[in-house]
Amino acid sequence: MSQREIAISKSSVPRKAIIALAAIFAFGLFVVGFDQGHLFAPVFGEKAFDQMYIHELTHDLRHAAGFPCH
């Protein structure tokens, strides 16, 4: 009777990939949920807080995600 070797490979996600995805998620959460002009303030100054460009672009997504914004 012949014996067969069974190779079990452990496939794991690299730690750098997890950190990168967590950073992308955190940035996305900030953009959708909390940005009130902060991202464009260095470029447009106080006008960015008045216009809230990102807020208006993600307005419906904010409500769908459960973030109050009014």
SVG drawing of the C-alpha trace seen along z (x, -y; Angstrom):
<svg xmlns="http://www.w3.org/2000/svg" viewBox="-32 -82 36 84">
<polyline fill="none" stroke="black" stroke-width="0.4" points="0.0,0.0 1.5,-3.4 1.2,-6.4 0.3,-9.8 1.4,-13.0 -1.2,-15.7 0.1,-19.2 -1.9,-21.7 -0.9,-25.3 -1.7,-28.1 -2.8,-31.0 -2.9,-34.2 -3.5,-37.8 -0.3,-39.9 -0.4,-42.3 0.4,-45.2 -2.7,-44.6 -4.9,-44.5 -3.3,-47.8 -3.8,-49.4 -7.4,-48.3 -8.1,-49.6 -6.6,-52.9 -8.7,-53.1 -11.8,-52.2 -11.1,-54.8 -10.6,-57.5 -13.8,-56.5 -15.7,-56.6 -14.4,-60.1 -15.3,-61.3 -18.8,-59.9 -19.7,-60.4 -17.8,-63.3 -16.4,-65.6 -17.9,-69.1 -15.4,-70.8 -12.2,-69.7 -10.7,-68.0 -11.0,-71.0 -10.2,-73.6 -6.5,-73.8 -7.3,-74.6 -10.5,-76.7 -10.2,-78.1 -13.3,-79.1 -15.4,-78.7 -15.0,-74.9 -16.8,-74.9 -19.7,-77.0 -20.1,-74.9 -19.4,-71.5 -18.7,-69.8 -18.1,-66.3 -21.1,-66.5 -23.3,-67.3 -21.8,-64.6 -22.3,-61.9 -25.5,-63.3 -27.8,-60.3 -25.1,-57.8 -24.8,-59.5 -28.5,-58.9 -28.4,-55.3 -25.4,-54.7 -27.3,-56.2 -25.3,-59.4 -27.5,-62.4 -26.5,-65.5 -29.3,-68.0"/>
</svg>
